[in-house]
Amino acid sequence: MKKTMLFIRKYGLVYLMILPAIIIYSIFVIYPMFKGLFVSFHRWDGLSEMKWIGLNNYRFVFKDQIFWNAMKNTLLFAFVVSIAKNVAAFFLAILLNRNIKLRTFFRTATFLPVTLAFVVAGMLWSWMYNPIFGLINNFLKLVHLEIFIQGWLSDPKIALWSIMFVDIWKWVGFHMVLFLTGIQAIPEELYEAARIDGAGRWQSLFHITVPLVMQVTIVSFLLSITGAFVSNYDLVYVMTGGGPFHSTEVALTWIVSTTTRYAAVGKGNAMSMIMFLIVLVFGVFQMYFSQRNTYEM
Amino acid sequence: MSKKIVTIMFIFVLLAGLVTACKPGATATNEGAVEEGGSNEGAVEEVGTEDQALGTGTLHIIGSERTYPGEADAWDEVIADFEEEYGVTVEVKWQGAWNEIPQMLETARMAGEPVDISSAGAGLVNTTLVRSGIAMDLTEYIQPFESRFSEGSFLAYTIDGKVWGIPYGASSTTGMLYNKTMFDELGLEEPTTYEELVEVSQVIAEEKGIIPMIHDGKAPWFWPIWFFEAYAQTTGNNSIQSVVDFLSGNKQFTGPEEIAAFEKIAQFYEDGILTQESLDTDTDAKFAVFAQEQAAMFYAGTWHLAPVRAVVGDAFEIGIFEFPIVVEGSISQHGGGPGDCFIIPSFADPANYGLSRQFFEFISRPENATKILSNRDPLGPSIAAVPSTETEPLANELVEEFYPNTITFLDWIWPVEVNDAFVAGIPAVLSGNMTAEEATQRVQDALETLIEEKEFQFDWWSTWTAEDWDKVTMKNLPEIEVKE
């Protein structure tokens, strides 16, 4: 009893203060998750009565080739854009950290796409990619490089890559700012000492800059990969709607189609649960490696 | 200590606000105030006892966003007149797209939000809403005002002899719009056969160096319409029965007629009538390409006429011809019908059946229907007394030549999962990424998956129990006033 009172006296106020957040989180995150799990065991069109079908929805999902193709696209999307964004952002940050002319302009221009909504960015690039009016194909025609003219969003072999490029373009400015902060925090004396010791630019880059921005790199990569897993819906939906013939389908677009368009709410929830587990595995790995790295630093 | 008290009070206020906001039955009125327990209960006693037809005194309507210029204002005006004439209140929410109606209905039902009338599309009614038991049987309900509707209007909403939707809009059809000025300049005639279309396309491509025909291939739902036309001809103008047989399990979709239909469409691409640009063009871009004379033809629905005329202006004259004959001995049949309607949800308050019935009587009166529907510049209005468009130069040709050959869109018969197999299959076959055989197999697979996963049954009505029918059958329908 005394222990309990002590605990309440020590932590009571803390728990009371976080109570509203816990309630809101429970209502809008925890409860829907469990409800989703419950629904995933039912056949339900969202309109008529739910019917218990056990694990059948999971069996249906395992047989759904479009879903697994969409999962493959999701993973490809997440890894390609995360790596490309961070590599490009790192080198842009190095470039725009130097005293070059119009530096502020370039920094602003690089960051500007971050401020655009996904829908706006998607629409903008859809027009750029347009085979008739689009800037890209018309430019290629102008410089007599017709050989490179493509159906950027209609060719199933390159449509997903076209969308990934837009995502990279949109977010590279954000990651550049993160890297810029990290690079600017490195003491200039370290580079001077390296120069005195005869180190070249590349040696300085790999032996000073890269190790000292590792913390930033981890944060930046974590942010980008988490975002790429769960926020690719808008861009794909606006630019291709998952087409042509499901070649740009990502897990989220297919889950939404299954749940709303096909009114297979139970199956859609089963897909969400499977995706949650897959992302959870990646999340645990990320946390493990980031913590290990943090302690080593 | 005082800090603790202030914090506790603050948290208490926050929680109280949260609990109040989440309390069931709290409804926001138009003025933004919050009323508890639902605002209709008082009205039941006051109005319901006086006149049963007027129900709770408040009619709740939900529907997709009104898209025609001036239509929302016309609705407001007619609704205000209805409110004044019958001393009731009408609460209307026009929001979202037509295909979001099932989600809107479900959300309303789960939230306990009253809905007496909902807008819907013919495809949704026939393939989703009725078989889900969410729409009421309106066969008896429509009798007082049924005669005001154009002949055959209810056919698109009739399943097994029962009416499930009230058409309110215009009937559509489809055809090939073309740049008549350019055709005249090149000395080209309207093609009637596929071979003639190929010749015309070659002349256009050679003489003008432009795309003969553009299609909005990025609007996925528009691809299957090509199949409706081709399939009508490959089945010897028996496509609807063929689809019914397929959905009923009496035939496979992998037969020669189905394969031939896919191949006929692919031929358009192989012969250069359609080009790769069509795979990556949306509807706005299609209009722009046509208006800028970078393409001479496009396949269109009558709903495309007004927007395309808006962008073309007086730049050139527009003509229309029927989908060419791709199978000798058949006739060209086009998809169409009255696509917009209203339904009564099965969770609507029965006390309001009379009120909603009176509302339909009111909006189907010629003067009110004209106010609303004239904004669509309709070709075949669903209310017979509403005048057809006087501004569309192609109106007569469409009414006299196209409408007689118009059959129900096949995607108003087959479910969306099957339709999407066409959406993916047609451009894939066109661009050589799939064979016609593979595409038909995908359609067959889509139906089989549907049967396995959703226990799909085409003739659902044959297995409904008395309890199922009871949920969608209106009892003791109140009489209403019918003004001639």
Interface residues (C-beta under 8 A of the other chain):
Chain A: L13 L16 M17 L19 P20 I23 I24 I27 R43 D45 G46 L47 S48 N56 F60 S126 Y129 N130 P131 I132 F133 G151 W152 L153 S154 P156 T240 G241 G243 P244 F245 H246 T260 R261 Y262 A263 A264 K267
Chain B: K4 T7 I8 I11 L14 L15 L18 C22 N99 E100 P102 Q103 L105 E106 R109 T128 L129 S132 G133 I134 I211 G217 K218 P220 Q276 E277 L279 D280 T281 D282 A285 A288 V289 Q294 V416 E417 D420 V423 A424 G425 P427 A428 S431 N433 M434 T449 E452 E453 K454 E455
